[in-house]
């Protein structure tokens, strides 16, 4: 019979060997390297996220950012579970298409491009999924309580200065629509729009139906600045990604359908293009001037002050800066949007001069709805950061 002490030594030695091997064996790619509450981050996920961020040319310390974003993903997905948010396959696919569209690619081509560099489709999908879930969490938690006043929209539009101009390469199907043929042209355009939505080739339909000079080229146009398009055409294409088909654009003498082929941004040389200003003639006494000052925050408020007065007491003009009357050019140059001056008199009245806006021409301005959405998203972004910090502070994050 073997000595019990010898058995004990053999068992101890075997245990030590096993433990020693476990200690030096390298971690597998799917081993957990971080645990966020009850969700894990694997070495494979970290390596993939790091590679993905490198391909996107993200700035900063990518080794640190890759882990931080993966931790945030776990917190955001947990919040989504808490609020019962489940994405449909259609929502996820749309999110992937939206992200890929920033590179002027569809999701399939984007996945193919990053796949060539070693990033798996699941990495892209998981990245988009966490972002979409978080967006729904924030909207559900905060959006209903956010109100953007009209005055805030006015101030934003008054100070808006584009740093770039959107350039588009478009293709067009153009059908004359005048007189008795207008109704038929509208019906044809709507029919063509349905065909395009069903996957018909734009160039072929343009050659067969368009009356524009570009018809022989399949509707292909030269590069055009968004702001140079007619207003209705600009509104129809400004939100489209490359490959997008516009709704039917109805003009006075024709109807058009556009396809966006390419999009690029052209850097603008900062310069003042137009000045929008107002002049209200008020009695030349301190009480009248003080009354206007206390009741006017934007140029639109002047209309209420002028109610019931002769029409010539309030004037509002938008002119190129080079065409400003010398009598007001100097005073306006000292004002920011929403500021006023009462330094001038005219015909026995004090001139309440107010700068409404200084900047690009009107067709380069965003719409009020776009500005309101931008301001809402800014508030949501701030609230999202605060909420994420709360989740981080409450989470149990450990390294196994």
C-alpha positions, 0 to 999 in steps of 0.5 A, a space after each residue: 500500500 502506498 504511503 498516505 503522505 506520498 499520495 498527498 505529495 503526488 496530488 499536491 504536485 499534480 494540482 500545482 502543475 495544473 494551476 501552473 499551466 493555467 497561470 501561464 496559458 495564454 488567454 483565448 480570443 473569446 476570453 473575458 477581459 472586462 466584466 461590466 455588471 453581468 456583461 463581458 467584453 472579450 479579447 476578440 471584441 476589443 481587438 475588433 473594435 480597436 481595428 474598426 476605430 483605426 479604419 474610421 481614423 478616430 482621433 485620440 488614444 485608441 487603445 483606451 477609447 476602444 475599451 471605453 466604448 465597449 464598456 459604454 456599449 454594455 451600459 447602453 444595452 443594459 439600459 435598453 433592456 431596462 426600458 424594454 427596447 428591442 430593435 427590429 431587423 429592419 431598424 438595425 438594417 436601416 441604422 447600418 445603411 445610415 452609418 455606411 451612407 456617411 462614407 457614400 456606401 451602402 451597408 453591403 459595400 461598407 461591410 465588404 470594405 472593412 472586411 478587407 481590413 479584417 473587421 467582421 460584419 458582427 463588429 459593425 452590426 454590434 457597434 450600430 446596434 448599441 448606438 441605436 438602442 441608446 438613441 431610443 433610450 434617450 428619446 424615450 427618457 427625455 424627448 417629450 420634456 424638451 421644448 425649443 422656443 421660437 426665440 431660440 430658433 430665431 437666434 440660431 438662424 440669425 447667427 448661422 454661418 456655414 463653413 462648407 457648402 454642399 456640392 452634389 452630382 445629380 442625375 435628372 429626369 425632366 418632363 415639360 409640364 405646361 398647359 393641357 399636358 401638365 396633368 399627363 406629365 405629373 402622372 408620368 412622373 409619379 409612374 416613373 418614381 414608382 418604377 425607380 422605387 421598384 429598382 428600375 435603372 435611372 439612366 435607362 428611364 432618363 434616356 427614354 423619358 427625360 426632355 432635359 439636355 442631359 437625357 442622352 447621358 442618362 440624366 447625368 448633370 455636372 456638379 452643382 452647389 446645393 444653394 444654386 438649385 431652385 428652392 423646391 429642388 434643393 429641399 427635395 435632395 438636401 437630405 438624400 444620401 448618395 444613391 437616393 431618389 427624390 420625390 417628384 419636384 413640381 416647378 412652374 413649367 416642368 416636373 423633375 426627379 433627381 438621383 444623387 450620384 455623389 456628395 462632397 463638401 466645399 470649404 467656403 471662404 468666410 465672408 458676409 453675404 447679406 445683411 437683414 436689418 430693420 428700422 422702426 421710427 419711434 417718438 424721440 423721447 426716453 420713455 418711448 425708446 425704453 418701451 421698445 427696448 424692453 419689449 423687443 428681443 428679435 426683429 420679429 418682435 418689431 411687427 407687434 410694436 408697429 401694429 396700428 402705425 403707418 406702414 412707413 414707420 417700420 421697414 425691413 430689408 435684406 441686401 448684400 453687404 456691398 449695397 447697404 446704405 451708407 447711413 446705416 452701414 457703419 452702425 450695423 457693422 458694430 452690431 451682432 444679430 439681435 442687437 440694436 442702436 438708437 444713435 440716429 434720428 430721421 424726420 423728427 423720430 428716433 430710429 430704432 435700428 436692429 440687426 436681424 441677421 448677417 450671413 449667407 443668402 436665405 437659400 443656404 440657411 437650414 429650415 426652421 424644422 432643421 434648426 429645431 431638430 438640431 437644438 433638440 439633439 444638442 439638448 438630448 446629447 447633453 442629457 445622454 452624457 449625464 445619464 451615461 456618467 450616472 450609469 458608469 458611476 453605478 456600474 460594477 466594472 472589473 477585470 477578471 
